[in-house]
Amino acid sequence: MLERYGFNVAFVHRADLQSALARSFGQKLLHLGCEVRAFVQGRDAVEVTLGDGSARSADLLVGADGLRSAVRRQLLGDGDPLYLGSTVWRGLAPGEGIDLPIGDGVNWVGHGSEFVAFHLAGGQIYWAAVTKEEHGAKPGSEGTKHDVLERFFTWAEPVPALIRATEEAAILRNDMYDRRPSIRWSHGRVTLVGDAAHPMTPNQGQGACQALEDGIALGESLAQTASITLALELYERRRLGRANRMVRISRQATRGVQIDNPVLCAIRDRVLSLIPRPMILATQDATMRADR
Ligand SMILES: Cc1cc2nc3c(=O)[nH]c(=O)nc-3n(C[C@H](O)[C@H](O)[C@H](O)COP(=O)(O)OP(=O)(O)OC[C@H]3O[C@@H](n4cnc5c(N)ncnc54)[C@H](O)[C@@H]3O)c2cc1C
């Protein structure tokens, strides 16, 4: 990885990344707890109405409000995200006594399910488990840890050991969604970034990475011209193709994991094992190399 791209895979806990970004931006300009309800575009500004009824005016509104973005709802009005048929459990376990190699992480794929684990800084191990579930299914009476263990207790170690070593409170459960790729994210002085623009399934580990690439491309586009509308056109030209490609690749990966017929699973695993290394590297190149 280092030799090919000049950098290694970095596994960072989202809270650490968020703190680092907030520290570097500065607390003074950061106003938390402000729910965006609606916006109105004028010729020279955009006015945003907040949850407490107050209004703010700005040159530009960037909707970075995630999967169920209120800004997207008003801007594109393209309905709810699509449930893909799988649920993800994720947890943080203490690394002591767990036999997991330090390095690029491990990904086990089973019948309609998957388990991923890797070391984080500070001696903890992050894991994520995917299974096919009904939309909106709630935890059973014995709790989330029991539910996930029930589905993975027959898997090879350290999968069950990792789940057992995780506190109930350190396990999160989310249904998996994405959206059909959109052909635009901007109108006038309003645009979208991250999951608001291009939510994708977590199978490629690219959602937050693509959000960061959006931020860089948007900043560079705004620095290139004084016209907001032109800058947003530049931003879309740089980002739509790549981000939408990731949405499609992630969905294909999800569909591959969802195969649960044993014969089809055997075929899938055999085909994957036969893919020539240059082809695997070419796919990886497309993910790792941002178009700049
Ligand atoms: C299980 C799982 C594993 C993942 N693993 C990876 C991974 O390994 N690598 C990776 O790159 N990505 C991963 N992702 C994807 C990643 O989490 C998302 O792509 C990323 O969080 C998107 O960032 P965002 O800022 O666009 O949206 P969010 O992180 O969803 O942030 C949106 C913010 O907007 C706020 N908000 C919502 N509505 C409003 C409103 N009306 N007004 C004001 N604020 C509002 C929310 O409170 C939230 O703080 C994973 C996702 C899941 C579910």
The ligand as an ORCA input file, in Angstrom:
! r2SCAN-3c Opt
* xyz 0 1
  C     -21.760      0.766     10.089
  C     -21.097      1.827      9.277
  C     -19.741      1.734      9.009
  C     -19.103      2.720      8.240
  N     -17.769      2.590      7.986
  C     -17.133      3.523      7.246
  C     -15.739      3.427      6.990
  O     -15.067      2.478      7.402
  N     -15.144      4.393      6.258
  C     -15.847      5.437      5.765
  O     -15.246      6.296      5.105
  N     -17.183      5.566      6.000
  C     -17.835      4.638      6.723
  N     -19.175      4.756      6.971
  C     -19.918      5.866      6.364
  C     -19.775      7.141      7.181
  O     -20.176      6.942      8.515
  C     -20.636      8.230      6.553
  O     -20.463      8.248      5.164
  C     -20.247      9.582      7.117
  O     -20.546      9.632      8.500
  C     -20.995     10.691      6.386
  O     -20.651     11.900      6.985
  P     -21.634     13.139      6.883
  O     -20.972     14.226      7.667
  O     -21.998     13.391      5.475
  O     -22.972     12.680      7.598
  P     -23.224     12.271      9.184
  O     -21.991     11.669      9.698
  O     -24.478     11.516      9.133
  O     -23.403     13.682      9.835
  C     -24.565     14.456      9.592
  C     -24.721     15.449     10.732
  O     -25.793     16.336     10.426
  C     -26.621     16.469     11.570
  N     -27.989     16.805     11.100
  C     -28.934     15.971     10.604
  N     -30.036     16.662     10.266
  C     -29.781     17.963     10.544
  C     -30.528     19.183     10.404
  N     -31.757     19.210      9.888
  N     -29.938     20.346     10.795
  C     -28.666     20.348     11.301
  N     -27.909     19.230     11.448
  C     -28.470     18.061     11.078
  C     -26.541     15.126     12.283
  O     -26.886     15.273     13.644
  C     -25.054     14.783     12.074
  O     -24.268     15.373     13.074
  C     -19.843      3.812      7.731
  C     -21.220      3.911      8.002
  C     -21.850      2.924      8.771
  C     -23.334      3.052      9.049
*
